[in-house]
């Protein structure tokens, strides 16, 4: 006889088996009675499989503590526990687990919607400013004064551009 | 403006002038947004949450739609205020139970509310009575663009707006409609509808979101996926699903009227009788009775202009709103008595039913 299915969220035997079709893909989730109750599965109209699918799609073979987000200290184990990430940077840190998940979860894997133009423009300017400041420091250290003057002028000009929208507000 | 004074005024959903839609009671769109370089609310430490709350609150209060609105940290709200805000769909249950450093900003007419440090740093939402997806989108899109000018959003060109949960990635947009579907419930067709809607990548839930029941035959239908499609495409797709559900509900109503109008009129007539004479009424029972009267209005048993009264009572018969009218804390059975009294008074002057429509009965 085949061994009984185990709950996707804990190790107890699964007694509740759910199937949902999203974007023509069949998703199956097996749960034990207490996890099913905790997730509100008893009311079929009142819960979403998305959270469960998300947890079920994590590969349990990978050691949970192997990778840690440099920005916020979040680990893969934390993700497995909470189903949420620690900070925006986690999406780069854990890209290898995010990417396979998206296929099942969404209609596509690439963003085709609205873009925060102003915020991105500001970020580009700030990044460039940071780069120029490093260049200036380096030029001064190595006594390349002509280059330093050029960097300084560019920094002054860039700072004015960055500050302009604030004054306009 | 304070939250207390805001709650003393009618909301978009309780204002009698704004209720005109037969099947879609309310449209709502929310956007999930986060600040670049900051831990998500569930992972951030308390000082960082406090810092984010202040930054977001300041940016929000400076925008045109929120200028004369109200804002509060969740810790400043009383339990009753939190409950009333949940009942008006202005905050989620999650936010009302959240840790220090969460807050909310609501505009003057209660059509826009922004939750701070719920699951994401910002949950911007626009509410409109009736079927108004496009209008809601244009309002929320403008507010989002104005905010983006003041805050650095976490965004990736590949994954879109970065959210605490990957299920909200991309547009971060969840559009939903609260639909009144009594005929589909009576005809036992809701399960079929839920299945069909799921297959189209949409989700059906009860009135107050995930895990809640669907008392009053009111269901919330929303998009499930947020990545790989533009905002306009998501809204268009949801709109066509909603239109098709409306058609199914209308067909189910027509069929019930054709085959079993006596059963339908009996249900409506009994609901009317109970609401006029009850002395103890739970909120679930009140929702179910009001739902039948609303169906009666759509079937022209009661005049069209009384729909607004029902829609207001859907909100005002909730426990928090009933508690507000009492001078001291009430036990649940005392609330049931007060609720019955409120509804009896409302229905003492309500229009008499006319069951002789289209020569039937």
Interface residues (C-beta under 8 A of the other chain):
Chain A: X20 X21 X22 X23 X24 X40 X43 X44 X45 X46 X47 X48 X50 X51 X54 X71 X72 X74 X78 X82 X83 X84 X85 X86 X87 X88 X89 X91 X98 X101 X102 X105 X106 X107 X108 X109 X110 X111 X112 X113 X114 X115 X116 X117 X118 X119 X120 X122 X123 X165 X169
Chain B: X34 X36 X37 X38 X39 X40 X42 X43 X119 X141 X144 X145 X148 X149 X150 X151 X152 X153 X154 X155 X156 X157 X158 X159 X160 X161 X162 X164 X165 X166 X167 X169 X170 X171 X173 X190 X191 X194 X198 X199 X201 X203 X204 X205 X206 X210 X211 X212 X213 X214 X219 X224 X225 X226 X227 X228 X229 X230 X231
